[in-house]
Amino acid sequence: MSKRRNHDVAFKARVALEAVTGERTVSELAAEHGVNPTMIRQ
C-alpha cells in the first residue's frame, strides 16, 4: 500500500494561487501538479 504524500505550505499556496487566478481549469492544474482535483477545490 502506498503512503500518503504530504505537501509543504509553499506548494499548497502556489497551487491555490493558480486556482484563484482562473487562468487554467482545476483539471489542468491537477494534472500538472499530480494531485486530485477535489484537493484543489477544497
N, C-alpha and C positions, 0 to 999 in steps of 0.2 A: 504494500500500500504506500502511496506517495505521501510525503509530508507537506503540510500547508506552507505556502510561501508567505513571508512577512515582508511587506513593502515599507520602505522608510518614508518619513514625513515629506521629504523633498519630492520623491516620486509621486506621492498622492497629491501634493499641491500642484505639481506640473500637469498631471492628468486632469485634475479638477479645473484648473485654469483654462486648459484647452477645451474642455467640455462647455464651460460657461461662455467662451467667446463665440461658439456656434459656427465656426468656420468649417468644421467637419462633423459628420454624424457620430453618434455614440458607437455605432457598429464599426466604423472606420477606426476610431480611437482604440476600441477594444482589441481589434485585430493587430493594430500597430504595436500596442504595449503588451499584448499577450494576457489580457485579463478578461473576465466575463463582463458583458455589457451591463448586467444588473449591478455589479460593483461600482461602475461609473455613475449610474443613475442614483445610487444611494448617497 
